[in-house]
Amino acid sequence: MKLSQVKALLPTLDNVTFKLEHGAFVPNHFHVTEVGTVTKNFIDCGGTIRNEKTVNFQLWNADDIDHQLKPKKLLNIIELSEKLLGIEDNEIEVEYQSDTIGKYALAFDGTNFILQSKVTACLAQDQCGIPQEKQKIKLSQLQTVQTSSCSPNSGCC
């Protein structure tokens, strides 16, 4: 989800709620402690130079359980970040504490923002020798060819 999509949704919401894919909600008293741009410059295992930019939201649970971030307040934080930091309309990555700091993609289900798990991947599979996965076929699905008995000079022997 891009920053512009979040900005368009916020004015239509009464509350800002974040939900993990498995169904657990981020507590209502979370804080957005950071909004910024993360730039990642790197070389993949195939030698290709890559540059990625994401908008970063960091969520943190505080002890003040009476606190609840309202959509207008989050929109103001985003707009201030755009103005002062020059944040562009990039994909959002959300940091949220799990066993360690987890990084999540962001989606919306019509009511809640959904923290979607991210996975690692090889970006240069054609360059680093990882064989492509072979198609799996069940032997029971193979068709057997019915042939008549072998005759001399037929080439079957």
C-alpha positions, 0 to 999 in steps of 0.5 A: 500500500502506498502512502497516498492510499493511506492518506486517502483512507484516513479521513474516512475512518473513525479510528485507526486500527492495525491488525496482524494477518493471524487476527490479533490486533495491535493494542488501541493505545499504540503510538506511531513513533516514527514516520520516515523514508528508508533507502536501501542501496545494495547489490544482489547476489547476481551483481545487480545494483539495486535501490529501494525506497519505502515509507516507514511507520514504526508502531509502539505500545505505550503504558498509557492505555487511555491514548488512542491515535485518531485518523486526523492526528496520523494524517497530520504526522504524515503531512508534516513528514512529507513537508519537512522530510520530502517523503515521496509516495512509496510503498509503506513498511511498518515496523512492529515489535514481535520477538524482534522488530518485525517488518510488515507490508501494509494492506486495508480490509475495509475497516482495519490496516493489515500488517502483512508478513514479508519474506526474503527472496533471491532477486537474481535466481537466474544468476546465482545457480538456484535450480528452478523447481521441477514440476511434480507429477504423480506416477498414477497420473501418467498415462500408459501407452498400450502397445501390441507385442513386439515384432521383429524389425519393429525397433522395440527391442 
